[in-house]
């Protein structure tokens, strides 16, 4: 089913795209949609962000980056969603349910809702697509994910991502609509696989940062990322994700990016953790709440996920990084390909 047929709206070659979330990623995606030829309305909660983006900047979230004019910015969610052909939900995973519940009466029926945050709901263990299905049953759901930093996308640097929906035709149309110069969107009909890859890579990014911060060496970091990918594949398989999806942009690609740079909030959080620095006041790291629920899901389903479990235990203060590393290094030996 095509997205335009689903929404039943016409707006010429471009769509009216509503972006919910005025942070770094929301602002970057608003710019990407503008460059793709769409009429963009950006919803931000606070008046300060609205005023700043209207002036052509977002110093709180994207300092030093010029925001191209042409984006309509508002703190009125109804105005942002009015007549939208498509909605990008760029709110943190743990607040998605509340945001969608508040916006439910304003979201046009049939307009595809594209998930642009990554995570698993801490209290329920629900994937974000499940939250959309429960909250907005009359709207198709998709996800945009892949190795991408907000600052790169905002600057228009070359970036490749994947747009996924259970309906492959919808995914392909959204990918085509979102693609622009320096933003290449591939499509996938493995929505669950794309969600799992995006959510779990944040947990491993915290682990990579902690290993780096603790000074355990590049070899340890490489081993952690590689074995972390094995755990990602195990959990993905349990949810029905396809192996080739996890090997792609939203799985391995995103894992490699976020586990190698302090531009990643999750890596930066782990880095501070490994260095013993205060964690209060650090930017939101979605891997923190995801680690606990992912560890619980793995335990309940009998999935071996020692790195995820170790990250959850460290974040809960149950073990130190040194204790966790010792436990990981002294686990029973096995063949590498035994997953």
C-alpha positions as CSV (number, residue, x, y, z in Angstrom):
1,X,0.0,0.0,0.0
2,X,1.4,3.4,-0.9
3,X,1.9,6.0,1.8
4,X,0.0,8.6,-0.2
5,X,-2.9,6.2,-0.7
6,X,-2.8,5.4,3.0
7,X,-3.0,9.1,4.0
8,X,-5.4,10.1,1.3
9,X,-3.7,13.5,1.0
10,X,-2.2,15.4,-1.9
11,X,0.4,18.1,-1.7
12,X,2.1,18.1,-5.1
13,X,5.4,16.4,-5.5
14,X,6.3,17.1,-1.9
15,X,4.5,16.1,1.2
16,X,3.6,18.0,4.3
17,X,5.9,16.3,6.9
18,X,5.5,16.8,10.6
19,X,8.5,16.2,12.8
20,X,7.8,15.7,16.5
21,X,10.9,16.6,18.5
22,X,13.1,19.7,18.3
23,X,16.3,18.1,19.6
24,X,19.4,17.5,17.5
25,X,18.0,14.5,15.6
26,X,14.6,16.1,15.1
27,X,16.1,19.3,13.8
28,X,18.5,17.4,11.5
29,X,15.7,15.3,10.0
30,X,13.6,18.4,9.5
31,X,16.5,19.8,7.5
32,X,16.7,16.5,5.5
33,X,13.0,16.6,4.7
34,X,13.3,20.2,3.6
35,X,16.1,19.3,1.3
36,X,14.1,16.5,-0.1
37,X,11.4,19.0,-1.2
38,X,8.8,18.7,1.5
39,X,6.8,21.2,3.4
40,X,8.2,20.7,6.9
41,X,6.6,21.5,10.3
42,X,8.8,20.9,13.3
43,X,7.2,20.6,16.8
44,X,9.4,21.6,19.7
45,X,8.1,21.7,23.3
46,X,9.9,24.9,24.5
47,X,9.6,28.4,23.1
48,X,13.3,28.9,23.2
49,X,14.0,26.2,20.7
50,X,11.1,27.4,18.5
51,X,12.6,30.9,18.5
52,X,16.1,29.7,17.8
53,X,15.3,27.5,14.9
54,X,13.1,30.2,13.4
55,X,16.2,32.4,13.5
56,X,18.3,29.7,11.7
57,X,20.1,28.0,14.6
58,X,19.6,25.5,17.4
59,X,22.5,26.3,19.7
60,X,21.3,24.0,22.5
61,X,21.3,20.9,20.4
62,X,23.3,21.7,17.2
63,X,25.7,24.4,18.1
64,X,27.5,26.1,15.2
65,X,25.3,24.6,12.5
66,X,23.2,26.9,10.3
67,X,19.6,25.9,10.1
68,X,18.2,26.6,6.6
69,X,15.2,28.8,6.5
70,X,11.9,27.3,5.4
71,X,11.0,25.0,8.3
72,X,7.8,26.0,10.1
73,X,8.6,25.6,13.8
74,X,5.9,25.5,16.5
75,X,5.2,24.5,20.1
76,X,1.6,23.7,19.1
77,X,1.4,20.0,18.4
78,X,-2.0,20.4,16.7
79,X,-0.6,23.0,14.3
80,X,2.4,20.8,13.5
81,X,0.3,17.8,12.7
82,X,-2.5,19.6,10.8
83,X,-2.8,18.1,7.3
84,X,0.4,16.0,7.6
85,X,1.0,13.4,4.9
86,X,3.6,11.8,7.1
87,X,4.8,12.1,10.7
88,X,8.4,11.5,12.0
89,X,8.4,10.7,15.7
90,X,11.7,11.8,17.0
91,X,11.0,11.7,20.7
92,X,12.9,9.5,23.1
93,X,11.8,5.9,23.3
94,X,10.8,6.0,26.9
95,X,8.4,9.0,26.3
96,X,7.0,7.9,23.0
97,X,3.8,6.4,24.4
98,X,2.9,9.5,26.3
99,X,3.7,11.8,23.4
100,X,1.6,9.8,21.0
101,X,-1.2,9.6,23.4
102,X,-1.2,13.4,23.8
103,X,-1.0,13.9,20.0
104,X,-3.4,11.1,19.1
105,X,-6.4,13.2,18.3
106,X,-4.3,15.4,16.0
107,X,-2.5,12.8,13.9
108,X,-4.3,12.5,10.5
109,X,-5.7,9.0,10.1
110,X,-3.7,6.9,7.7
111,X,-0.7,9.1,7.7
112,X,2.4,6.9,8.1
113,X,4.2,7.4,11.4
114,X,7.9,6.9,11.1
115,X,9.9,6.0,14.2
116,X,13.2,7.8,14.4
117,X,14.2,7.0,18.0
118,X,15.7,3.8,19.1
119,X,15.0,1.7,22.1
120,X,12.7,-0.8,23.9
121,X,10.1,0.4,26.4
122,X,11.5,-0.1,29.8
123,X,8.3,-1.0,31.7
124,X,6.7,-3.3,29.1
125,X,9.5,-4.6,26.9
126,X,7.5,-3.4,23.9
127,X,9.2,-2.4,20.7
128,X,8.3,1.1,19.5
129,X,6.2,-0.2,16.6
130,X,4.0,-2.0,19.1
131,X,3.5,1.2,21.0
132,X,2.3,2.9,17.7
133,X,0.0,0.0,16.9
134,X,-1.6,0.2,20.4
135,X,-1.8,4.0,20.4
136,X,-2.5,4.8,16.8
137,X,-4.1,1.7,15.3
138,X,-5.3,3.6,12.2
139,X,-1.8,4.7,11.2
140,X,0.8,2.7,9.3
141,X,4.2,2.4,11.1
142,X,7.7,2.5,9.7
143,X,11.2,3.2,11.1
144,X,14.2,5.2,10.0
145,X,17.5,3.9,11.3
146,X,21.1,3.5,10.4
147,X,24.6,4.9,11.0
148,X,23.9,8.6,11.2
149,X,24.9,11.4,13.6
150,X,22.6,14.4,13.8
151,X,25.4,16.9,13.1
152,X,26.4,15.1,9.9
153,X,22.9,15.0,8.6
154,X,22.3,18.6,9.6
155,X,25.4,19.7,7.7
156,X,24.3,17.7,4.6
157,X,27.3,15.3,4.8
158,X,26.9,11.9,2.9
159,X,24.8,9.5,5.0
160,X,23.0,6.2,4.2
161,X,20.1,4.9,6.3
162,X,17.3,2.4,6.0
163,X,13.6,3.0,6.1
164,X,11.6,-0.1,7.1
165,X,8.0,-1.1,7.2
166,X,6.2,-4.4,7.3
167,X,4.7,-3.4,4.0
168,X,7.6,-3.4,1.6
169,X,5.8,-1.0,-0.9
170,X,5.3,1.6,1.9
171,X,9.0,1.3,2.9
172,X,10.1,1.8,-0.7
173,X,7.9,4.8,-1.2
174,X,9.0,6.4,2.1
175,X,12.7,5.7,1.2
176,X,12.2,7.4,-2.2
177,X,10.4,10.3,-0.7
178,X,13.0,10.9,2.0
179,X,16.1,10.5,-0.2
180,X,17.9,13.7,-1.2
181,X,21.4,14.8,-2.2
182,X,23.8,13.3,0.4
183,X,21.0,11.3,2.1
184,X,20.5,7.8,0.6
185,X,17.6,5.8,2.0
186,X,17.4,2.1,1.4
187,X,14.2,0.2,2.1
188,X,13.4,-2.9,4.0
189,X,10.3,-4.9,5.0
190,X,12.0,-6.2,8.1
191,X,10.7,-3.7,10.6
192,X,11.4,-5.8,13.6
193,X,15.0,-6.4,12.5
194,X,15.6,-2.7,12.0
195,X,14.1,-1.9,15.4
196,X,16.1,-4.5,17.3
197,X,19.4,-3.4,15.7
198,X,18.8,0.2,16.5
199,X,17.8,-0.5,20.1
200,X,20.5,-2.9,21.1
201,X,23.5,-1.1,19.5
202,X,23.0,1.6,22.1
203,X,23.7,-0.9,24.9
204,X,26.9,-2.0,23.2
205,X,28.0,1.6,22.6
206,X,27.8,2.1,26.4
207,X,30.0,-1.0,26.8
208,X,32.5,0.3,24.2
209,X,32.7,3.6,25.8
210,X,33.2,2.0,29.2
211,X,36.0,-0.2,27.9
212,X,37.7,2.8,26.4
213,X,37.2,5.0,29.4
214,X,38.7,2.3,31.7
215,X,41.8,2.1,29.5
216,X,41.3,-1.5,28.7
217,X,42.8,-1.2,25.2
218,X,41.7,-1.3,21.6
219,X,41.8,-5.1,21.5
220,X,39.3,-5.4,24.3
221,X,37.0,-2.9,22.6
222,X,37.2,-4.8,19.3
223,X,36.4,-8.1,21.1
224,X,33.5,-6.5,22.9
225,X,31.9,-5.0,19.8
226,X,32.3,-8.3,17.9
227,X,30.9,-10.5,20.6
228,X,28.2,-7.8,21.2
229,X,27.1,-8.3,17.6
230,X,26.7,-12.0,18.3
231,X,24.3,-11.2,21.1
232,X,22.4,-8.8,18.9
233,X,22.0,-11.6,16.4
234,X,20.7,-14.0,19.1
235,X,18.1,-11.6,20.4
236,X,17.2,-10.5,16.9
237,X,16.6,-14.1,15.9
238,X,14.3,-14.6,18.9
239,X,12.2,-11.7,17.7
240,X,12.1,-13.0,14.1
241,X,14.6,-10.5,12.6
242,X,16.4,-11.6,9.5
243,X,20.2,-12.1,9.7
244,X,20.8,-10.0,6.6
245,X,19.0,-7.1,8.2
246,X,21.2,-7.2,11.2
247,X,24.3,-7.3,8.9
248,X,23.1,-4.1,7.3
249,X,23.0,-0.4,8.0
250,X,20.6,-0.6,10.9
251,X,22.5,-3.4,12.6
252,X,26.2,-3.8,12.1
253,X,26.5,-0.4,10.4
254,X,25.0,1.5,13.3
255,X,26.9,-0.6,15.8
256,X,30.2,0.2,14.3
257,X,29.5,4.0,14.2
258,X,28.1,4.3,17.7
259,X,30.8,2.1,19.3
260,X,33.7,4.2,17.9
261,X,32.9,7.9,18.5
262,X,32.2,10.2,21.4
263,X,29.7,11.9,19.1
264,X,27.5,9.0,20.2
265,X,25.6,9.9,23.4
266,X,25.7,6.3,24.5
267,X,29.5,5.9,23.8
268,X,30.1,9.2,25.7
269,X,28.0,8.0,28.6
270,X,30.0,4.8,28.8
271,X,33.3,6.7,28.4
272,X,32.4,8.8,31.5
273,X,31.3,5.7,33.3
274,X,34.7,4.0,32.6
275,X,36.6,7.1,33.6
276,X,34.7,7.3,36.9
277,X,33.3,10.8,36.0
278,X,29.9,12.1,37.3
279,X,27.0,10.9,35.1
280,X,24.4,13.4,36.2
281,X,23.7,16.0,33.6
282,X,25.0,14.0,30.6
283,X,22.9,14.0,27.5
284,X,20.2,11.4,27.3
285,X,21.6,7.9,26.5
286,X,18.8,5.6,25.4
287,X,21.0,2.6,26.0
288,X,20.7,3.1,29.8
289,X,17.0,2.1,30.1
290,X,17.3,-0.3,27.2
291,X,20.1,-2.3,28.9
292,X,17.9,-3.3,31.8
293,X,14.9,-4.4,29.8
294,X,17.1,-6.1,27.2
295,X,18.8,-8.1,29.9
296,X,15.5,-9.1,31.4
297,X,14.1,-10.2,28.0
298,X,17.2,-12.3,27.3
299,X,16.9,-14.0,30.7
300,X,13.2,-14.7,30.3
301,X,13.7,-16.2,26.8
302,X,16.8,-18.1,27.8
303,X,19.1,-16.1,25.4
304,X,22.8,-16.0,26.3
305,X,23.7,-12.3,26.4
306,X,26.5,-11.8,28.9
307,X,27.6,-8.4,27.6
308,X,24.1,-6.9,27.8
309,X,23.7,-8.4,31.3
310,X,27.1,-7.0,32.4
311,X,26.1,-3.5,31.1
312,X,22.8,-3.7,33.0
313,X,24.6,-4.8,36.2
314,X,27.2,-2.0,35.9
315,X,24.5,0.6,35.4
316,X,22.6,-0.8,38.4
317,X,25.7,-0.5,40.5
318,X,25.7,-4.3,41.2
319,X,29.3,-4.8,39.8
320,X,32.2,-2.7,38.8
321,X,33.6,-2.6,35.3
322,X,36.7,-4.6,36.4
323,X,34.4,-7.2,38.0
324,X,32.3,-7.4,34.9
325,X,35.4,-7.8,32.6
326,X,36.8,-10.5,34.9
327,X,33.5,-12.4,34.7
328,X,33.3,-12.1,30.9
329,X,36.9,-13.2,30.5
330,X,36.5,-16.3,32.7
331,X,33.3,-17.6,31.2
332,X,33.6,-21.2,29.9
333,X,35.3,-21.5,26.5
334,X,33.4,-22.4,23.4
335,X,33.7,-22.3,19.6
336,X,33.5,-18.8,18.1
337,X,30.6,-19.8,15.8
338,X,28.4,-21.3,18.5
339,X,25.7,-18.6,18.7
